[in-house]
Amino acid sequence: MKTVLMVAEKPSLAQSIAKILSRGNMSSHKGLNGTCSVHEYGGTFAGQPVRFKMTSVCGHVMTLDFLGKYNRWDKVDPAELFSQAPTEKKEANPKLNMVKFLQVEGKGCDYLVLWLDCDKEGENICFEVLDAVLPVMNSTRGGEKIVFRARFSSITDTDICAAMARLGEPDHNEALSVDARQELDLRIGCAFTRFQTKYFQGKYGNLDSSLISFGPCQTPTLGFCVERHDKIQSFKPETYWVLQAKVNVDKDRSLLLDWDRVRVFDREIAQMFLNLTKLEKEAQVEATSRKEKAKQRPLALNTVEMLRVASSSLGMGPQHAMQTAERLYTQGYISYPRTETTHYPENFDLKGPLRQQANHPYWADTVKRLLAEGINRPRKGHDAGDHPPITPMRSATEAELGSEAWRLYEYITRHFIATVSYDCKYLQSTISFRIGPEHFTCTGKTVMSPGFTEIMPWQSVPLEESLPTCQRGDTFPVSEMKMLEKQTSPPDYLTEAELITLMEKHGIGTDASIPVHINNICQRNYVTVESGRRLRPTNLGIVLVHGYYKIDAELVLPTIRSAVEKQLNLIAQGKADYRQVLGHTLDVFKRKFHYFVDSVAGMDELMEVSFSPLAATGKPLSRCGKCHRFMKYIQAKPSRLHCSHCDETYTLPQNGTIKLYKELRCPLDDFELVLWSSGSRGKSYPLCPYCSNHPPFRDMKKGMGCNECTHPTCQHSLSMLGIGQCVECESGVLVLDPTSGPKWKVACNKCNVVAHCFENAYRVRVSADTCGTCEAALLAVDFNKAKSPLPGDETQHTGCVFCDPIFQELVELKHAASCHPMHRGGPGRRQGRGRARGRRPPGKPSTRRPKDKMSALAAYFV
């Protein structure tokens, strides 16, 4: 029997699709990576009985990166990144072992059906899966087709079964357009980012950003925010005057009239008009009109409009909104949330999704009436040729979804019902008055049929007091005539919703990438999100944009990126050559990069005004080992130490606190040690600023602390304080934190595992002896007699933290609050887990562990 391998984009998606196709009659098991499941069932394919295997990836399988030395900032000129630096596809998440997992599942399979998301990124992932699976599949006979592509827009029985019945092929052109975008963003972004970061962080100490990044889409996005900031700063308010009249309709009712001239900017002229009208006692009706008007129902919902509303009305940032929408989609509540289309195809079943909502407690009455009276065909919108508009696929409640997801789902559902509802109709009445020589107007609206505003009440026509019935020539007494002084006001800072509109208008990013670009400028500290989700540029963001304008405005204007996006779309349509577009665009940006480097002094002049030099920043903390003068600790991101005498800067671990470590010195270079800590319940370790930046031993890497140093005799090193292999990760060593008493801690030097132990002990030492069972170092613990938890009133005990039953009750395992990338180990970074002194040689860890590592340390996860 032949086997069909089917691959979806996410584990939850694979399970939902398999459940629909197998009608629930399937068996499931975890794959070798422990993350993706495999669902198996029997069926027919191409007219023959087969065994189906449905599994998934977790987004992109591969990512693009530079080879070897080109990833080292200090070894490569950024200009080389445009053409000379070779790139390679690497596993996007090595810990998932996704390529090996796909090869194991694909081995011996006869057919491959790709159920990746139906957008350009999904097409690209299709070919990543193909590269992994095709070499291990059974060979074809006579050119038989073995690769198929399923195209679908929602996780419903109808859509999934229809997709299975009309399988197509993956689109190589769309995949190439993604490859081109990835390579352009990598080469251009890295070249500019490396140069900017090294140049400006080497000169200024209070930039407060760990990376001065540039992105072909990110920078124009920032440009929009700074452009609005500049308009606010350059705005000069002007004073203007308006006339306001009030007439009495009857004893208890009056009307405010609007001046037809609206406003004047000359006070004397405004006073003249007031003098001409204030003595008049009556307002005469010049004309009346009553006109039936309609407020149109909304167009069908696409991604950009959903993100706009989520930000402006629901208070959800674009990235958070997109993640929430993706979860709703994979759970089958809405259709595919990434679409540019606002037009439903003629054959789209609108009544099906509507019937799903017929019993919902919030809108059942509206839906039932629409189904009974007949739905209104949605307005004709834009058909981008991708997916149908975002549509609710099944009913849900807040209890099912949780408050955040429910708010987005509720909006999507109300919007859909509104698109098949009728327009809101109202009667607009207008009365024109004359008071002396001046004309005034009063307008009122009366709702005739609420239409779609019944389901979207926030779109309702405002309730206004109905106007009196009158005719030309009627008069009303004037009760008040006055002149008001006002001022023009500046525009406010851009909201996320307004920024999304500008990005869509100018072709910056795609519906999927717009949230990422906005999130990036927030993460880089270029803008801050204020109340009302308004984006206020920081000093750094403002100076960068002004610097780009000064040197080369095209680096920040949307025009050049918009042109690149058009070329990428032509690649996707098969109308442009991938290599030609890539080569031409890189050549343009390479020239711009060289000009930027030659002219960077122009931006530097702006930086000097806003930021302080390194030597004038920070506070004295520890002594330099070369000149023995105090180095200054610069706390702003990226935190570092700077010696103004030697003009040297030493990077430090981020996302924690730094303090002097007992004025102790490194035995290798005489630098004073500092102590990094992530907090009282997290991990901490000493480090030598010089060794951390210039590793003294071959088995050390840049950024390591004393807890990873293999110095054989230093009292702070791994060799003296290491205990044994981490119970969580494969490459870490548990190291005693000698500064943590009386609440002692043992922490992994790779991952974020922290074991709290021996509380109230006044001394804990790592013994020279090892455990006979697991070969870990023994700990010698001394307690005060009054606080000793040891049996028999003992105050001293030496034992293994893993195996000794006396110690097991005195240890609890936690995850540290901070997990900086510096602390994470990967499968290739194996080093000695024990200590070099009289135990295992470094690099030869013991493979023996306690029989139950979680019971050996009383496990408690936070």
N, C-alpha and C positions, 0 to 999 in steps of 0.2 A: 504494500500500500504506500502510495506517495504521501509526502508531507508538505504542507503549506505553512511557511513562516509568515506571520503578520506582525508588523511593528507599528506601534502608536507613539505619540510624542511624550506622554506622561503615563505613569503606572495607573492612576485612577481612570484615565481615558481607555487604556487597554482593557481594564476590568469591565467597564461599562459596555464597550463595543463587543467584547467576547460574550458577555451575558445576553446581549440582544441577539447575536448571531447563533448562539448555541441554545437559545431559549432557556437559559439557566442550567442546562445539562452539561456541566463542564467540571473538570478537576483542576485544581490550582496548587502551585508550589513556588517557593522563593527561588530566584535564580542565584548563581554563584556570588554575585556582588551584594546580595542581601537586601537590595533596594527594589529591584524590579521583579515582579512576579511573572510566572508563565502559566497561561490558562490553556488547557488542552481539551479538545472535543472532536467527535467524528462528524463527517458531512460529505458533501459532494462538491467537486470543483472541476470545471472543464469537462463535465459529463462523466466523471469517474469518482469512486469513493476515495476519500483522502483523510488524513489526520491533520487537523488544524492546530497550530501553536501560536497563540497570541501573546506577545510581550511588548515591551516599550523601551524607549530611551528616557533620559531626563533632560530634554532640551537638546542643545547642540552636543554632538559626540566629540567634535574636534574644535580647536581654536587655532587661530593663526598667530605665530610668534616668530621672533628673530632667532637665528641659530647662535649657539655658543656665545662667543665673546661680544656679539652685538647687543646682548642684553646687559652688558656691564657699562654703566654710564661713564665711568672714569677711564675706559680703555678705547672708546670709539668717538670719533668726531660725528656729531648728529647729522651733518650733511651727507655722510655715507649712507644713512638710512633710506634715502630716496631711491637709490638704484643699486648700490654695491652690496648692501646687506642682504644675504639670502634669507628667505623665510621658510618655515616648515609648518605643517599641521601637527599640533600636539593634542593629546587627550584633554578635553576641556576640564574634566575633573578626574585626575588620576586615581583618586581613592575609590571611584566607582568601578574601575576596571571594565569600562563599557565595551571597548573593542573586543577584549577577550570574552566577555559575556555574550556578545552578539555572535562571535565565531563559534562558541560552544553550542549555542542554540541553533545556529544556522547550519552547522555541519550535517551533511547528509540530507538537507532539505531540497525539495525539487522546485518549489515555486516561492516567490516572495511577493507579498502584498503590503504596500506602504500606506499606513494610515496616519501619516504626519499631518500637522495642521496645514490647511490649504491656503498658504500665503507664500511669499518669496522665501522667507526664512525656513518654512516647512519644506519647500522644494530643495533647499540647500541641505537640510538634514537628511532628506531622502538619499542624496548622493553620498553623504557621509556614511549612512547605513550600508549602502551598496558597496562602498569601498571595503568595508569590514566583512561583509557576509558573502559576496559573490565568489571570492577565492575558495571558500570551503563548501559551497553548495555542490550538489551533483551536477556533472557536466550535461550540457544539452545535446539533443539529437536532432540533426537536420534543421538547425536554426529555429527550434521551438521557442516561443516567447515564454520567459519565466519570471519577468519582473512586471508588476502591475501597480497602478496608483489608484487609490480610492479617494474620491473627492466628495466632501460632505460639509454641511454648514451647521448641523446641530446633532446632539446625541439623542435622537429619537428613533424608535423602531422603524418608522417610515423612511427617514433619511438614511439611516445606516444600511438598511436592506436594499434601498435603491442604489446606494453607492456601490455595494457589493455586486449588484446586478449589472452595473455599467462601468467596470474598471477601465482605466486608461493607462497612460504612461507618465512618468515624472518628467517635468519640464526642465531641460538642461539649461536653457537660456536664462530662466528665472534664477536658477541656482548660480549661474555665472555672474549675474548682476550682484548677488550677495557677496560672492567671492571678491568682486571688484571693490565693492563698498568696504569690506573688511580690510583689504590691503591698502586702500587709500587712507582710511582712518588710522590704521596702524602706522604707516610710514610718515604721513603728514603730522599726525598728532604727536607721535613719539619724538620726532625731530624738533618741532617747536617747543614741546613741553620740556624736554631735557635741557635745551639751550636756555630757555627762560628760567627754569628752576635753578640750575647751577649758577647762572649769572646773577640773579637777584637775591637768592638765599645766601650767596656768598658775600653779599654787600650789606643786606638789611636784616635787622634782628626782630622786627615786630610785624612781619607780613601776616602772621597768624594763619598760614596755610601750608600744609605739608607738601603740596604740589602746586606749582604755578602752571596749570595745564592749559593746553590749546586744543581745540577740536574744530574740524571743519563745519560741524553743525552747532556745537556747544558755544563757540565764540559769537556767531551771529545772534544766537538766542540771548546771550548776555548783552549784546549790542542793543537789542530792542529795549531791555530794562534800563540801560544807561541813557539811551536816547530820551526816554520819558523823564528820567531824573534830570537831564540837562534842560529839558523844557520847563520843568518845575523851578529849577534854580534861576533860569533866565527870565522867568515870568515877572512882569511888572503889573500890578493891579491897577485898573482904571476905575475911576468913580463915574457912575452914571445915575440918572434920575428917571423915575417913572411916575405917571399920574395914576392914582387909584380912586375910583368912584364907587359909591355905595348908594343904591336906590331902594326905597321901601316898596315891597309888593303889597303888603297889608300891615296891620298893626303889629303882628308878631314875626314878620318874615321880611328879610332883605336879601338883595343880591349884590355880589361884588362883580364889578365890570372890569374887563381887561382893555387897556388902551391900545388902539390900533397901531399907533406909532411904536409900540413896545417900549422903547427907551431912547433917551438922548444923552449925549456926553458933555453937553454945555449947560451949566446950572442956570445961567441967565435965560437961555431959551426955554428951559423947563419951567422957570418961574413965570415967563411970559405966557406960556400955555395955561398954567395954573390961574393966572390973573384973568385970562379970557373965559375960564370955565367956573371959577369958584363962586361967582355971583349968581350963576344960573340956579333956579329953584327946581326946574323940572328936566327930566331926560325924556326925549321924544323917540318913539320907536320908528326907525327908518325902514327896517325890513325884517321879516321872519322867514325861517326855512326849517323844514323837517325832512330829513333824508335817512333812508334805510341803508345801513352799512353792515359789513360782515368782517369779523376777525377770523382770519384763516386758521384752520387746524394746522398743527406742525407737520413738517416733512417727516418721513420715516427716519429712524434714529441711526446715525453712524457713529464711529468711534470718537471722532473729534468733538461732536456735539455732546456725547455722553461725558467725555472728560471735562468739557466746559461747564456743564451743569453740575457735575460732581464737585468741582472746585467752588463754583460761585454759590450754589444752593445747598449742597450737602456738607460742605466743609472738608471734603476729601481731596488730598493731593493727587495729581494725575497718576503717579506711579502706584500709589495705594489703590486708587480706583481701578486701574488696569489689572492689578493683581486680584482684586476682589471679583472683577468681571470674569477673569479667567477661571477662578474657582467655581463661580456660578455656571460657567459653560461646561467644565469637566464634570460637574455634578448633574448636568442635564437640565438645568433650570432656564437657561437662555441659549440662543443661537450663538454662533462664533462671534466674539466681540471685537475682532479686528476687521473692519470693513470701511471703505470710503463711499459705499453706495447708499443713496437715500431714496431709491426707487424699487418698489417690489415688482418682480417679473409678473407678466400677465397670468401665468399659470400657477402663481404662488397661492397655496391654500391659506387664505386669511381666516376663514371660519374655524379651522382646526385649532390654532392657538387661542382663539377667542373662546371657544367652547370650554377649553381647559380652565378658564377663569369664571365660568358661569355660576359656580357655587362659592366663590370667595366672599368672605364676610364683608370686605370693604367695598367691593364694586360689583357684586352679583346683580343688583337691580339694573344698573346701567348696561351691563353685558347682555342680560336676558332681553332687555328692551331692544338693543341693537340687533340681536339675533332674530327677534320676532318681527321687527319693522324693516329689517334689511340694512346691511352695513353700507357705508359710503366708501366708494373706491378711494384709496389714498391718493394724495396729490402726486403729480409726476415730478420726480426729483432727478438726481444725477445717477446714472448707471455707470459705475467705474469698471464693471466687468469682473468684480471679484466675488464677494459674498453678498447674500441678501442683507438688508438692514437688521440691526440687533432686535430680536424678537423674543418674548417670553415663551418658553416651550412647555412648561407645566406650572401648575399652581403651587404656591408655597406660602408659609406663614413666618412671622418673626421668630416663633419658637423653633422652627426648623433651621433657620438660617443664621440666627444671631443678629444683633442690632445693626452692625455695620453693613453686612451683606444684604440684610433686609431693606435698608434704606435705598441702596442702589437698585435692588430688584424691584422695589415698589415703584421707583421712578421709571424704570424701563417698561414695566407693565402698564402704568398709567399713560406713558407716552404712546405705547402701541395702541391701546384702546382709543386714545385721542385721534390717532391717524385714521382710524376707520369710523370716527364719529363725524357729525356734521359741524359746519362752521358756526361760530357764535354770531347771532344776528342782533343788532341793536338799532335803536332809533336815535339819531343825533339831531337835536333841536338847537338852532342858533337864532339869537335876537340881536340885531344891530341897533345901537342907540346913538343919538346925537345930543351932546351937551354943549351948547354954544356952537363954536365952529369945529369942535373936536368930536371924533367918532370912537365909540367903545363897543365892545362885544361881550356877550355872555353865552356860554355853550353848556348844554346838558345832554346826558346820555341815558336812555332807558332800554334795558335788556328786553328783547322780544323772545329770543330762544337761546338758552345758554350753550347749547351744542357741546363741543368738546370741553368747554370750561367747567362742565359739571364733574368731569373726571380729573381735570387739571385746574383746581380752583384758584391757584396762584396766578393763573393767566386771565382771570375774570376781568370783565370791564368794570372799572371802579364804580361803586354806587354813588350817584350824584343826585342832588335834590332836583326834582322835576321843575322845569321852567313854567311860568304862568302862561295861560292862553291869552294871546294878544294879537293885535294887527297893526298895520302901518298907521301912524298918526296917533296911537295911544300914548299917554304920558304917565310917568311915574315920578313921585317927588324924590329929589336928590337929598339924601340925609348926610352925606359926607363927601368931600372932595379934598384930597391931600396929595402932597408931593413926597415921594420916598427916595432917600439917598441910599444907593447900594454900590457894591464893588464887584468887578469881575474876579473870578477865583481861578487859581491854577488847576491844571489837571491833577488827578491823584496818581500815585504810583500804580504801575500795571498790576492787575490781578492775574492770577494764573490763567483764568478763562480768557482774558484779553490777550495774553501772551500766546496761548494756543491758537487763537484766531489769527494773529500776526504770522505765526510759524506756518500755518496752513496756507495763508494767502501768498506767502513768499516762497513756498516750497521747501521749507527747512525741515528735514526729517520726514518720517512716515508716520502713519497713524500709530504704529507700534513703537517707534523710537522717540516720538515727541515727549512722552513722560520721562524717558531716560535722560534726555538732554536737560530738561528742567530740573530734574533731581541732581544732575551733575553740578550745575552752577550753584545749587544750594550746598552740596557737600564740599565743594571747593572753597566755600566761604566767599564767593563772589557776590551773592545776594543773601538776604535774610527774609524769611516769610513772616510778615506781620499780620495783625488782625485783619479779618476780611480776606485772608490769603493774598495779600498784596506783597509784591516782590520789591524790596528796597535794596539797591546796590550798596555794597560795602566800599570803603576807600580803595581796597585792592581791585575790586571789579571795575570801579570808575577809572582808576589810573591805567589799568590794562587797556580798556576800550579807547580812552583818549590817546594812549600811546600808539595803538594800531592805527587810529585815524591820522595821527601825526606822521607815521612812517609809510603805511600802505593801507588806505581805507578799505580796499577789497578784502583784506583779511577779516574784517568785521561786518562788512555789508552783506546782505543776504544774496546779492546778485550772483556771485561766482558759485556759491554752493547750490543755488537753484539751478544754474546751468549744468552743474555736475549731476544733480539728481535727474535732470532730463536725459542726459546721456546714459545714466544707469538704467532708466526706464526703456531706452531704445535697445540696450543689451537684452533686457528681459523680453522684449518683443521680437528679438532676432533681427533688428534693423541696424545694429551697430556692432563693430568688432570689439570683443573684450580686451584684447591686447592693445589695440590702438587707443581706446578710451583711457585705459590704465596708463599707458606710456605718455600720452599727451597731457593728462591731468597732473601726473607726477612731475613732468618737465616744467609745467607752469608754476607749481608750488615750490619746486626746487629753486627756480629763479627768484621767487618771492622770498624764500627762506634766506638766500644769500644776501639779498638787499636788506632784509630785516636785521640780519647779523651786523652788516656794515653800518646800519643806521640806528642801532639799539640805544645809542647815547641819547637820542631824542626821547625815548621812553624813560631812560634813566633820569633825565632831568625832572620828569614828573614824579618819579619815585622819590627823589631826594626831598621834594617838598612835603610829601605825605608820610614818609617812614624814616626811622632812625638807623644810623649805621650800626653794624655789629658791635663795634667797640663802645658805643654809647648805650647799649641795651643790656638788660639783665642785671643780676646781683652777684657779687663775689660768692663762690661756693667752695671750690676745692683747688688745691695747688697743682700747677703744671709740673710734670716730672723733668722738663727740660730747663726752664728758667726759675722754677720754684716760686713763681708769683701766682697770685690767685687768678683762677679762670672764672669767667662770668657765666652763670646759668641763665640761659634764655628760655623762658617758659613758653612763649608763644610758639605755635606749631610752625615747623617741626622743632621740638625741644632739643637743645644742644648746649655744649660748653664751648666757650670761645676764649682763647688766650690772646689778648691784644698785643702782648709783648712779642710773642712768637708768630702772631698772625695765623694761628691754626684754629680750626673749628672741628669739634668732635661730636658726631651724632650720638643720640641717646635713644633708648627704647621709648616708644610713644605710649600715650593713653595711661599714664600712671604718674606717681609723684617721685621726685628725686630729692635726696638729701645726702649730706656728708656721712660717710660710714666710719665713725669713731676715729677719724684722722689716720686710719691705717693706710699703708702704702703697698703698691704692687711690688713684689720682689724683682720683677723683670725690668721695670722702667721708672720706678720711683714716683709714679703718678698716685695721688690720693684716690682711694676708692670711693665710689658713691653707691648709694642703695636705692634701687628701683622698687616700687611697691604699687600694687593695684588696689590696696585697701586692707583694712584690718582682717577681713575674712578671706582675702585673696592671697596671691603669691607674692613673694618679694625675694630679691637676690642682689648681692653686691656685684659691681662690675668695675673694671679698670677702663677709663675712657680711651686710653691709647690702645690697649689690647683689643677692645671691642671694635675699634676702627681699623686696626692693623694686626690681624690674628698672628700670634707668635708661633703657633704650631700648625702643621699641615692638616691635622684632622679638625681644625677649628675654622669656622666661617665668620665673616664680618657680621657684627651685631650680637655675638654671643657674650654672655656674662660669665662670672666666675663659676656658676653652677654647670657650665659646659666646658670649662678650661681643664685641660689634661696635664697641667703642671704637676709633677710627681710629689712635690713637698709643700707647696703653698697651702696654708691652713684654710683658705677659702675655696679651694678648687674642688672639682668633681672627684678627683682622686682621694681627697680627704673626707668629703661629706656625702659622697654617693652611697646609696643603700642597696638598691636593686631595681630590676626592670619594672617599668610603670605597669599598673594593672589595667590600663585602658588602651594606650597606644603601643605601637610595635617598636618604636625607636627611642622612647624616652627613658630616663633614669629618675627614680625618686631620690631627691636630694634634701638633706636636712637644712632647714632655715635656722641658722644659729642665732638670729636676732629676734626670733618670734616669742621667746619665753616671756612670761610663764604660760602663755597659750601657744604651745609649740606647734609647729607645722612642718610637714614633709610635702614637698611639691615636685611635680614632674618638670624636668627642664626642657620639655618639648611641647606637651599639650597643657591644658588648663586644669588638670587634676590636682587637688590639694587635699591632703589628709591632716585633719586636726587631731592632735594626740597629746597625751600626758599633761593635761591641764594642771597647773599649780606645781609641776615639777620645777625645782630650782636649777637643775642641770641635766642636759641631755647630750650625750657624746656618741659619735660613731666609733664603734670598737674595731680593733684590728682583726677580730675573729669573724668567721662566716658561719652561716646556718648550714648544718649538715644535710638538711632536706632540700632547700631551694638555693643555697649558695649566696643568699643576700647577706649584706653586712649586718652584724648584730648592733643593737643600741643599748648603751648603758645609761640607765635613768636613775636619778637621785631625787627623792621626795623629802620634804620636811615631815617629821614624825606626826605632827598634828593633822596634816592634810594628806597623808599617804593612803592611796586606795589599794595598796598591795596587801595580799593576805598575810595574816600573822603579824601585823604591825611592822612588817619589813619596810625599810626606807630605800633600799637599793635593789635593782634587778637588771640583769642583762639578758636580752632575748631577741628573737626575730620578730619583726613587726608583722610578718605574714603568718608565721607558724605558731608562735608562742601563745597558748591559750590565755595566759595572764594579760598579755598585751591586747588581745582581740577586743576586749570590752572598753579599752581606753583609746580607741582610734575610730574616727568617722571620716568617710570619704566624701569630698564635695568637688564641685566644679568652680573654679575661680571666676570672679565677676568679670575679669578682663581676659580676653583671649586674642592677643595681638598676633599677627602672622609670624612674628619672630619666635613665638613660642610653639608654633605648630611643627610637628615632624611629619615627614613623608616617608613612603616605603623605601626610598633609596638612601635615607640618611642614617644608616646604622652606625652606632658608636658603642663604646664600652658602657654597659649598664651597671657594671660593678665598679670597684675602685682598683686602680693599678697596683696598689700596695699589697703584695702578698696574696692577691686573689686572681681573677681572670685578667689576661692581658687586654688592654683596650681594643675594641673592635671584635672581640669574641664573646658576645653575650651568652649567658646561660639560656637554654631553651626550657629549663625546668621552672614551673610556676607552682604555686600552691594549688591543691586539687580544686578548690573552689575560691577563686580570687575575690568574689564578692562577699563571701562569708569571712574570709581571712581579714578583710577590712570591713568593719561594720558599715555597710554601704548606705549613704544617705545623700541623695542628689537634690540640689537646689536648682 
